[in-house]
């Protein structure tokens, strides 16, 4: 198979004033999305570990207590999502 070669080369141009506002907005949104993704991934990893403990026979009360200590992560995720 032959690789398709793009006919139009990528051209870089200077960013005008309007584009810098857009760029700043998009960069801020990107930072917020990354923060949500990071916290959500961390919380998901914690949940996965606790599910494994439950399946291995740990007491549900113990798992509930452990999960309660991570409620701040859920609140942070919710706040970040609302700010988006």
C-alpha positions as CSV (number, residue, x, y, z in Angstrom):
1,X,0.0,0.0,0.0
2,X,1.1,3.5,-0.8
3,X,1.0,6.2,1.9
4,X,-1.1,9.2,1.0
5,X,0.9,12.4,1.0
6,X,-0.8,15.6,2.0
7,X,-0.9,18.0,-0.9
8,X,-1.1,21.1,1.2
9,X,1.9,21.8,3.4
10,X,1.3,23.1,6.9
11,X,1.7,26.8,7.0
12,X,2.4,28.8,10.1
13,X,1.2,32.3,10.4
14,X,1.4,35.0,13.0
15,X,-1.4,35.1,15.5
16,X,-3.5,38.2,15.4
17,X,-5.0,39.9,18.5
18,X,-8.4,38.1,18.1
19,X,-6.7,34.7,17.8
20,X,-4.7,35.3,21.0
21,X,-7.9,35.8,23.0
22,X,-9.3,32.6,21.5
23,X,-6.0,30.8,22.2
24,X,-6.0,31.9,25.8
25,X,-9.6,30.7,26.2
26,X,-8.8,27.4,24.7
27,X,-5.7,26.9,26.7
28,X,-7.6,27.7,29.9
29,X,-10.3,25.2,29.0
30,X,-7.6,22.6,28.2
31,X,-6.1,23.1,31.7
32,X,-9.5,22.6,33.3
33,X,-10.2,19.5,31.3
34,X,-6.8,18.1,32.2
35,X,-7.5,18.8,35.9
36,X,-10.8,16.9,35.7
37,X,-9.3,14.0,33.8
38,X,-6.4,13.8,36.3
39,X,-8.7,13.8,39.4
40,X,-11.2,11.4,37.8
41,X,-8.4,9.0,36.8
42,X,-7.1,9.1,40.4
43,X,-10.5,8.5,41.8
44,X,-11.2,5.7,39.4
45,X,-8.0,4.0,40.4
46,X,-9.0,4.2,44.0
47,X,-12.4,2.7,43.2
48,X,-10.9,-0.1,41.2
49,X,-8.7,-1.0,44.2
50,X,-11.6,-1.0,46.6
51,X,-13.7,-3.1,44.3
52,X,-10.9,-5.7,44.3
53,X,-10.9,-5.6,48.1
54,X,-14.6,-6.2,48.2
55,X,-14.4,-9.1,45.8
56,X,-11.6,-10.6,47.9
57,X,-13.9,-10.5,50.9
58,X,-13.1,-7.3,52.8
59,X,-15.9,-6.0,55.0
60,X,-18.1,-3.4,53.3
61,X,-18.1,-1.2,56.3
62,X,-14.3,-0.9,56.1
63,X,-14.5,-0.1,52.3
64,X,-17.2,2.6,53.0
65,X,-14.9,4.2,55.6
66,X,-12.0,4.2,53.2
67,X,-14.1,5.6,50.3
68,X,-15.4,8.4,52.6
69,X,-11.8,9.7,52.9
70,X,-11.8,10.4,49.1
71,X,-15.1,12.3,49.1
72,X,-13.1,15.5,48.6
73,X,-11.9,14.2,45.2
74,X,-15.6,13.8,44.1
75,X,-16.3,17.3,45.3
76,X,-13.3,18.6,43.4
77,X,-14.4,16.8,40.2
78,X,-17.9,18.2,40.5
79,X,-16.7,21.7,41.1
80,X,-14.2,21.6,38.2
81,X,-17.0,20.3,35.9
82,X,-19.3,23.1,36.9
83,X,-16.6,25.7,36.3
84,X,-16.1,24.3,32.8
